[in-house]
Structures are given as C-alpha cells and as structure tokens.
C-alpha cells in the first residue's frame, strides 16, 4: 500500500494531464483519511467502508497505470512498411 502511494506521488510530479493528477491526489487523500481515522476507531466492521476503500485502491492503481501520451502499438507489426 505504501509502495502504491509512493508511485502515485511520483506520477503526480511527472504527469502532464491535470485530470489524472487530480484523480491521483483525491485517491491518496481518501486513503490517508481512512487510515488516519482507523487509528482512532475501528472502521472495518462496516462493509461499505471496506468496499469503498478497495474501490479507491483500484481507482488509484488504474490512474497510476494510465499514460497521458499516446501509446505505441503493442503488436510487432507497427514498424512494417507496406509496399504498393
């Protein structure tokens, strides 16, 4: 979990797309709030809290994996020149 937050912070520094930055900041803030609240009271007995926690972790994982730059084609046929 700490590693995911570290990756998110690095992504915030180098990401050019402001929407992705805002999503990552919101996810990290949400996770921090849940973990700080969990220090004072037991919050995991409610299933809704646990569901939202893991949904935010999934959203953060997806946002960190996004690229704002266009990706190259995954297949090996991208560099083949077609002769007519």
N, C-alpha and C positions, 0 to 999 in steps of 0.2 A: 504494500500500500504506500509506503514511504517512497519507494522507487517510482511508482506511478506519479506521485505528486512532484518529485524531482524532475521527471521527464516533462510533466506539464509546465513547470516553471521555465525550463529551458525552451520549450516550444513557444511560450509567451514572448520570450526575448527575441527569438529569431523569426517569428511568424509575421507575414506581411498582411494577411487578411484579418481585419478587425473583428469580423463576426466569429471566427474561430477563437481569437484571443478572448473575446467576451464569454464565450461558452466555457472555455477552459478556466477562466477566472471564477465564473459562477460555480462550476463544479468543485474547484478546490475550496472555495469559500463554504460551500454547502457541507463538504466532507469535514472541514475544520470545525464548523459549528456543531455537527453531530458528535464528533469526537470530544470536543470540549464539554458539551452538555452531558455526554456519557461519563465524564469524570465525576460529576456531581450527583447523578441519579442513574438508575438502571433503566435504560430506554429500549432494550432489545426484547422485552416481553410483548411489545406491540408489533404485530406482523406488518402493519402499514409502514412503520418506521424502517424495519428491516428491508422491505420491498423497495422503498424509495432510496435507501442507502445503496443497495446493489444496482438500482437503475441509474443512479448518479455515477457510480463507479463505471458502469458500462458506457454511459454517455461520455465520460472523461476519456476512457480508453479509445472510443471511436474518434473523438475530437483530436486526440494526440496523434492518431494514425492518419488523419487527413492531411493532404498536401494542398497548398494554395496554388502551386504551379502545376501546369498540365503534365500528366504522366506520359512516359513513352509507352508504346505498345508492348504488351507483355510477351507477345509471340516473337519468335526469332525471324519472322518474315518482314519485319519493319524496314530493314535496310536493303531489301532486294529490289533491284531496279528492273522494271518491266520494259522490255524492248518491243517496239511495234514494227 
